[in-house]
């Protein structure tokens, strides 16, 4: 038997033990991930309907991934709030990169800022769901959606900027 075979056997035994364990309960994870997905859908639907750069696929994926990153690290962060804070900081930084990709500078205008902010909000929804703050997740979704609906007034996602690079 090779080392690779022994490693696979050990992995199989470990998985079987984990699945038999009273500590293994997948339902809280499924509920949090499903909540993140469902709460992101209205925002994604709105952005899709407005024909923005991100829509029905992107927003739920951001929410679910944000939730998943936090959930995946529960075992190593359960004893350390500082470790959880660092994981959340990393997720927020990653969302910043995604949001930055949604923003385009076109000569004297910037396009995509509302989409970027919406992506950031959707990531926050995922994080809130991961820590079972479903009330916070719902409030974020409602405020984000209301802002997108009621403050667009036919405004495009493009903002004029001055020569100094500010609005």
NUNU-131063 format. One record per atom (N, C-alpha, C): residue in one letter; x, y, z. Coordinates in pm, whole numbers, plus 50000, padded with zeros to 5 digits. Example, Ala and Ser with C-alpha at 12.3 -4.5 7.8 and 13.67 -1.06 7.14 Angstrom:
2
ATOM;resn;px;py;pz
ATOM;A;51319;49431;50780
ATOM;A;51230;49550;50780
ATOM;A;51320;49670;50780
ATOM;S;51285;49775;50708
ATOM;S;51367;49894;50714
ATOM;S;51290;50003;50787
This chain:
167
ATOM;resn;px;py;pz
ATOM;X;50085;49883;50000
ATOM;X;50000;50000;50000
ATOM;X;50090;50124;50000
ATOM;X;50061;50215;49909
ATOM;X;50143;50336;49897
ATOM;X;50100;50440;50001
ATOM;X;50183;50542;50016
ATOM;X;50152;50651;50109
ATOM;X;50022;50721;50068
ATOM;X;50003;50737;49938
ATOM;X;49881;50801;49888
ATOM;X;49758;50720;49926
ATOM;X;49766;50587;49915
ATOM;X;49654;50501;49953
ATOM;X;49625;50512;50103
ATOM;X;49733;50515;50184
ATOM;X;49714;50528;50329
ATOM;X;49649;50662;50363
ATOM;X;49692;50768;50295
ATOM;X;49632;50900;50319
ATOM;X;49484;50902;50282
ATOM;X;49450;50838;50171
ATOM;X;49309;50831;50129
ATOM;X;49227;50752;50230
ATOM;X;49283;50642;50281
ATOM;X;49213;50563;50383
ATOM;X;49191;50645;50509
ATOM;X;49293;50719;50551
ATOM;X;49280;50803;50671
ATOM;X;49176;50912;50649
ATOM;X;49174;50970;50531
ATOM;X;49075;51073;50499
ATOM;X;48934;51014;50503
ATOM;X;48918;50896;50445
ATOM;X;48787;50831;50445
ATOM;X;48741;50801;50587
ATOM;X;48830;50752;50671
ATOM;X;48796;50723;50810
ATOM;X;48758;50852;50883
ATOM;X;48834;50958;50861
ATOM;X;48805;51086;50926
ATOM;X;48670;51141;50883
ATOM;X;48639;51130;50754
ATOM;X;48509;51177;50705
ATOM;X;48394;51095;50764
ATOM;X;48412;50964;50771
ATOM;X;48308;50879;50830
ATOM;X;48286;50913;50976
ATOM;X;48393;50939;51050
ATOM;X;48382;50977;51191
ATOM;X;48311;51111;51205
ATOM;X;48345;51206;51118
ATOM;X;48283;51338;51124
ATOM;X;48135;51331;51094
ATOM;X;48098;51248;50998
ATOM;X;47956;51235;50962
ATOM;X;47876;51164;51070
ATOM;X;47940;51076;51147
ATOM;X;47873;51005;51256
ATOM;X;47863;51093;51381
ATOM;X;47948;51191;51390
ATOM;X;47959;51273;51509
ATOM;X;47830;51349;51538
ATOM;X;47802;51364;51666
ATOM;X;47687;51445;51707
ATOM;X;47710;51593;51676
ATOM;X;47834;51631;51655
ATOM;X;47868;51771;51626
ATOM;X;47841;51809;51481
ATOM;X;47821;51711;51394
ATOM;X;47802;51740;51252
ATOM;X;47655;51769;51226
ATOM;X;47627;51895;51195
ATOM;X;47490;51935;51164
ATOM;X;47498;52035;51049
ATOM;X;47460;51991;50933
ATOM;X;47473;52072;50812
ATOM;X;47359;52174;50798
ATOM;X;47247;52152;50866
ATOM;X;47130;52238;50845
ATOM;X;47152;52385;50879
ATOM;X;47220;52420;50987
ATOM;X;47243;52564;51011
ATOM;X;47322;52629;50897
ATOM;X;47415;52556;50839
ATOM;X;47493;52610;50727
ATOM;X;47405;52627;50603
ATOM;X;47324;52527;50575
ATOM;X;47235;52536;50459
ATOM;X;47137;52652;50476
ATOM;X;47083;52668;50595
ATOM;X;46989;52777;50620
ATOM;X;47056;52913;50599
ATOM;X;47175;52931;50654
ATOM;X;47245;53060;50640
ATOM;X;47281;53087;50494
ATOM;X;47331;52986;50424
ATOM;X;47368;53004;50283
ATOM;X;47245;53031;50197
ATOM;X;47136;52961;50225
ATOM;X;47012;52984;50149
ATOM;X;46956;53123;50177
ATOM;X;46963;53167;50302
ATOM;X;46916;53302;50336
ATOM;X;46999;53407;50264
ATOM;X;47131;53390;50261
ATOM;X;47218;53484;50190
ATOM;X;47181;53488;50042
ATOM;X;47160;53372;49984
ATOM;X;47123;53362;49843
ATOM;X;46990;53433;49815
ATOM;X;46890;53400;49895
ATOM;X;46756;53456;49874
ATOM;X;46753;53607;49896
ATOM;X;46823;53655;49998
ATOM;X;46823;53799;50025
ATOM;X;46899;53878;49919
ATOM;X;46993;53815;49851
ATOM;X;47068;53883;49745
ATOM;X;46990;53888;49613
ATOM;X;46896;53797;49595
ATOM;X;46823;53790;49468
ATOM;X;46751;53919;49430
ATOM;X;46677;53985;49520
ATOM;X;46609;54108;49478
ATOM;X;46705;54217;49430
ATOM;X;46819;54228;49494
ATOM;X;46917;54329;49451
ATOM;X;46973;54290;49315
ATOM;X;47009;54163;49299
ATOM;X;47059;54116;49170
ATOM;X;46956;54131;49060
ATOM;X;46830;54102;49093
ATOM;X;46723;54116;48994
ATOM;X;46710;54262;48952
ATOM;X;46716;54354;49047
ATOM;X;46705;54496;49013
ATOM;X;46820;54539;48922
ATOM;X;46942;54500;48955
ATOM;X;47059;54539;48875
ATOM;X;47052;54474;48736
ATOM;X;47002;54352;48729
ATOM;X;46987;54284;48600
ATOM;X;46883;54357;48515
ATOM;X;46772;54392;48577
ATOM;X;46664;54461;48507
ATOM;X;46710;54597;48455
ATOM;X;46798;54661;48530
ATOM;X;46853;54791;48490
ATOM;X;46969;54776;48392
ATOM;X;47000;54650;48355
ATOM;X;47107;54618;48261
ATOM;X;47242;54671;48307
ATOM;X;47274;54648;48432
ATOM;X;47404;54687;48489
ATOM;X;47504;54575;48468
ATOM;X;47629;54603;48503
ATOM;X;47736;54507;48474
ATOM;X;47727;54380;48558
ATOM;X;47664;54385;48673
ATOM;X;47646;54266;48757
ATOM;X;47497;54249;48782
ATOM;X;47455;54125;48794
ATOM;X;47311;54103;48809
ATOM;X;47276;53976;48883
ATOM;X;47184;53900;48826
ATOM;X;47126;53785;48894
ATOM;X;47227;53676;48930
ATOM;X;47333;53663;48857
ATOM;X;47432;53562;48894
ATOM;X;47530;53616;48997
ATOM;X;47577;53737;48976
ATOM;X;47685;53792;49058
ATOM;X;47643;53817;49202
ATOM;X;47530;53881;49224
ATOM;X;47492;53920;49359
ATOM;X;47470;53801;49451
ATOM;X;47393;53698;49411
ATOM;X;47381;53582;49499
ATOM;X;47515;53511;49523
ATOM;X;47600;53506;49420
ATOM;X;47730;53442;49439
ATOM;X;47815;53516;49541
ATOM;X;47813;53648;49538
ATOM;X;47888;53728;49636
ATOM;X;47835;53702;49777
ATOM;X;47703;53700;49792
ATOM;X;47643;53678;49924
ATOM;X;47676;53538;49977
ATOM;X;47660;53438;49892
ATOM;X;47686;53300;49934
ATOM;X;47835;53280;49965
ATOM;X;47922;53334;49882
ATOM;X;48066;53320;49907
ATOM;X;48107;53389;50036
ATOM;X;48054;53508;50060
ATOM;X;48086;53580;50184
ATOM;X;48040;53499;50305
ATOM;X;47920;53446;50297
ATOM;X;47867;53361;50404
ATOM;X;47954;53236;50421
ATOM;X;47988;53175;50311
ATOM;X;48067;53052;50314
ATOM;X;48206;53071;50372
ATOM;X;48272;53182;50339
ATOM;X;48404;53208;50395
ATOM;X;48398;53216;50547
ATOM;X;48296;53282;50599
ATOM;X;48283;53295;50744
ATOM;X;48250;53159;50806
ATOM;X;48157;53086;50745
ATOM;X;48119;52956;50799
ATOM;X;48234;52856;50793
ATOM;X;48311;52861;50687
ATOM;X;48420;52764;50670
ATOM;X;48528;52780;50776
ATOM;X;48535;52896;50838
ATOM;X;48640;52920;50937
ATOM;X;48588;52913;51080
ATOM;X;48463;52872;51099
ATOM;X;48406;52866;51234
ATOM;X;48490;52784;51330
ATOM;X;48542;52674;51284
ATOM;X;48621;52587;51371
ATOM;X;48747;52652;51423
ATOM;X;48808;52738;51344
ATOM;X;48933;52801;51388
ATOM;X;48910;52936;51453
ATOM;X;48790;52990;51442
ATOM;X;48764;53122;51500
ATOM;X;48671;53117;51620
ATOM;X;48619;52999;51655
ATOM;X;48520;52992;51763
ATOM;X;48576;53038;51897
ATOM;X;48703;53020;51920
ATOM;X;48765;53060;52046
ATOM;X;48829;53198;52039
ATOM;X;48831;53258;51921
ATOM;X;48905;53384;51904
ATOM;X;48826;53485;51822
ATOM;X;48764;53582;51888
ATOM;X;48694;53686;51814
ATOM;X;48789;53765;51722
ATOM;X;48915;53775;51763
ATOM;X;49013;53847;51679
ATOM;X;49035;53774;51547
ATOM;X;49037;53642;51551
ATOM;X;49055;53565;51428
ATOM;X;48934;53583;51336
ATOM;X;48814;53583;51393
ATOM;X;48694;53605;51313
ATOM;X;48698;53744;51250
ATOM;X;48742;53843;51327
ATOM;X;48751;53979;51274
ATOM;X;48848;53985;51156
ATOM;X;48958;53911;51164
ATOM;X;49054;53910;51052
ATOM;X;48994;53843;50929
ATOM;X;48916;53738;50948
ATOM;X;48850;53672;50836
ATOM;X;48750;53767;50772
ATOM;X;48670;53835;50853
ATOM;X;48574;53932;50801
ATOM;X;48646;54043;50725
ATOM;X;48758;54091;50780
ATOM;X;48837;54194;50710
ATOM;X;48882;54144;50573
ATOM;X;48925;54020;50566
ATOM;X;48967;53963;50437
ATOM;X;48853;53955;50338
ATOM;X;48735;53916;50385
ATOM;X;48618;53908;50297
ATOM;X;48582;54047;50247
ATOM;X;48584;54146;50336
ATOM;X;48553;54284;50296
ATOM;X;48654;54334;50193
ATOM;X;48780;54303;50212
ATOM;X;48882;54343;50115
ATOM;X;48856;54278;49980
ATOM;X;48822;54150;49980
ATOM;X;48790;54082;49855
ATOM;X;48671;54143;49784
ATOM;X;48571;54182;49862
ATOM;X;48454;54248;49802
ATOM;X;48494;54382;49741
ATOM;X;48591;54449;49803
ATOM;X;48640;54575;49747
ATOM;X;48702;54554;49610
ATOM;X;48776;54445;49593
ATOM;X;48834;54416;49462
ATOM;X;48725;54387;49359
ATOM;X;48624;54312;49399
ATOM;X;48513;54284;49307
ATOM;X;48441;54413;49271
ATOM;X;48413;54495;49371
ATOM;X;48347;54624;49346
ATOM;X;48431;54714;49259
ATOM;X;48562;54714;49282
ATOM;X;48652;54794;49199
ATOM;X;48646;54753;49054
ATOM;X;48624;54625;49031
ATOM;X;48612;54577;48893
ATOM;X;48485;54624;48826
ATOM;X;48385;54662;48905
ATOM;X;48258;54709;48849
ATOM;X;48262;54857;48814
ATOM;X;48364;54929;48862
ATOM;X;48372;55074;48840
ATOM;X;48461;55102;48720
ATOM;X;48412;55184;48629
ATOM;X;48488;55224;48511
ATOM;X;48500;55375;48508
ATOM;X;48617;55424;48474
ATOM;X;48636;55568;48456
ATOM;X;48638;55595;48306
ATOM;X;48546;55678;48263
ATOM;X;48533;55712;48121
ATOM;X;48552;55862;48107
ATOM;X;48665;55907;48061
ATOM;X;48703;56048;48045
ATOM;X;48660;56130;48166
ATOM;X;48547;56199;48160
ATOM;X;48508;56285;48272
ATOM;X;48395;56225;48355
ATOM;X;48379;56095;48352
ATOM;X;48273;56033;48431
ATOM;X;48320;55900;48491
ATOM;X;48247;55857;48592
ATOM;X;48272;55729;48656
ATOM;X;48144;55648;48646
ATOM;X;48157;55523;48605
ATOM;X;48041;55436;48586
ATOM;X;48056;55313;48675
ATOM;X;47948;55274;48740
ATOM;X;47947;55151;48816
ATOM;X;47954;55167;48967
ATOM;X;47950;55289;49017
ATOM;X;47963;55308;49162
ATOM;X;47846;55248;49239
ATOM;X;47725;55262;49188
ATOM;X;47609;55204;49257
ATOM;X;47615;55051;49253
ATOM;X;47662;54996;49143
ATOM;X;47677;54851;49134
ATOM;X;47782;54803;49233
ATOM;X;47894;54875;49242
ATOM;X;47999;54839;49336
ATOM;X;47949;54845;49480
ATOM;X;47877;54952;49513
ATOM;X;47823;54965;49649
ATOM;X;47719;54856;49677
ATOM;X;47643;54820;49576
ATOM;X;47544;54713;49591
ATOM;X;47612;54578;49615
ATOM;X;47722;54553;49545
ATOM;X;47798;54430;49567
ATOM;X;47853;54426;49709
ATOM;X;47902;54538;49756
ATOM;X;47955;54547;49892
ATOM;X;47844;54518;49993
ATOM;X;47727;54576;49971
ATOM;X;47612;54552;50058
ATOM;X;47572;54404;50057
ATOM;X;47577;54344;49941
ATOM;X;47542;54203;49929
ATOM;X;47641;54114;50004
ATOM;X;47767;54151;50000
ATOM;X;47866;54079;50081
ATOM;X;47836;54091;50229
ATOM;X;47792;54209;50271
ATOM;X;47755;54230;50412
ATOM;X;47634;54144;50448
ATOM;X;47543;54126;50355
ATOM;X;47428;54037;50378
ATOM;X;47478;53895;50404
ATOM;X;47572;53849;50323
ATOM;X;47628;53715;50342
ATOM;X;47697;53700;50475
ATOM;X;47775;53800;50515
ATOM;X;47844;53794;50644
ATOM;X;47742;53791;50758
ATOM;X;47639;53875;50749
ATOM;X;47536;53879;50854
ATOM;X;47466;53743;50865
ATOM;X;47436;53681;50752
ATOM;X;47372;53549;50756
ATOM;X;47465;53446;50819
ATOM;X;47593;53455;50791
ATOM;X;47690;53359;50844
ATOM;X;47697;53361;50996
ATOM;X;47676;53479;51055
ATOM;X;47683;53490;51201
ATOM;X;47543;53491;51264
ATOM;X;47445;53445;51186
ATOM;X;47306;53433;51230
ATOM;X;47242;53566;51268
ATOM;X;47287;53673;51208
ATOM;X;47225;53805;51227
ATOM;X;47129;53828;51111
ATOM;X;47028;53744;51102
ATOM;X;46934;53749;50990
ATOM;X;46856;53880;50988
ATOM;X;46828;53936;51105
ATOM;X;46759;54064;51109
ATOM;X;46842;54173;51043
ATOM;X;46972;54173;51070
ATOM;X;47062;54271;51008
ATOM;X;47067;54248;50857
ATOM;X;47075;54123;50815
ATOM;X;47080;54091;50672
ATOM;X;46955;54142;50600
ATOM;X;46840;54123;50661
ATOM;X;46715;54169;50600
ATOM;X;46712;54321;50591
ATOM;X;46756;54388;50696
ATOM;X;46757;54535;50696
ATOM;X;46852;54588;50589
ATOM;X;46970;54528;50575
ATOM;X;47064;54570;50471
ATOM;X;47001;54554;50334
ATOM;X;46937;54439;50310
ATOM;X;46874;54414;50181
ATOM;X;46766;54517;50152
ATOM;X;46681;54546;50251
ATOM;X;46572;54641;50231
ATOM;X;46627;54780;50201
ATOM;X;46723;54826;50279
ATOM;X;46780;54959;50256
ATOM;X;46851;54968;50120
ATOM;X;46927;54865;50086
ATOM;X;46997;54867;49956
ATOM;X;46897;54870;49841
ATOM;X;46796;54786;49848
ATOM;X;46698;54780;49741
ATOM;X;46617;54909;49731
ATOM;X;46575;54963;49844
ATOM;X;46500;55089;49842
ATOM;X;46585;55203;49785
ATOM;X;46711;55206;49822
ATOM;X;46801;55309;49768
ATOM;X;46813;55296;49617
ATOM;X;46833;55175;49568
ATOM;X;46846;55154;49424
ATOM;X;46718;55189;49349
ATOM;X;46604;55157;49408
ATOM;X;46476;55182;49339
ATOM;X;46437;55329;49345
ATOM;X;46441;55387;49463
ATOM;X;46382;55520;49480
ATOM;X;46478;55636;49455
ATOM;X;46607;55611;49453
ATOM;X;46699;55721;49431
ATOM;X;46766;55718;49295
ATOM;X;46716;55634;49206
ATOM;X;46774;55632;49072
ATOM;X;46712;55740;48985
ATOM;X;46580;55757;48993
ATOM;X;46509;55860;48915
ATOM;X;46557;55865;48770
ATOM;X;46575;55750;48710
ATOM;X;46618;55747;48572
ATOM;X;46765;55783;48554
ATOM;X;46834;55804;48665
ATOM;X;46976;55839;48661
ATOM;X;47056;55718;48614
ATOM;X;47149;55744;48526
ATOM;X;47235;55633;48485
ATOM;X;47335;55608;48597
ATOM;X;47409;55503;48585
ATOM;X;47509;55468;48686
ATOM;X;47639;55544;48660
ATOM;X;47632;55653;48584
ATOM;X;47748;55732;48549
ATOM;X;47745;55863;48625
ATOM;X;47858;55902;48683
ATOM;X;47867;56027;48756
ATOM;X;47976;56113;48694
ATOM;X;47946;56244;48676
ATOM;X;48047;56335;48625
ATOM;X;48147;56366;48734
ATOM;X;48273;56380;48694
ATOM;X;48376;56418;48789
ATOM;X;48451;56538;48734
ATOM;X;48504;56618;48824
ATOM;X;48578;56737;48782
ATOM;X;48720;56698;48745
ATOM;X;48798;56796;48708
ATOM;X;48937;56773;48670
ATOM;X;49018;56720;48789
ATOM;X;48969;56742;48912
ATOM;X;49041;56697;49031
ATOM;X;49004;56555;49071
ATOM;X;48913;56493;48997
ATOM;X;48878;56354;49024
ATOM;X;48774;56335;49132
ATOM;X;48700;56442;49168
ATOM;X;48594;56429;49266
ATOM;X;48462;56459;49201
ATOM;X;48355;56426;49270
ATOM;X;48222;56452;49215
ATOM;X;48188;56598;49222
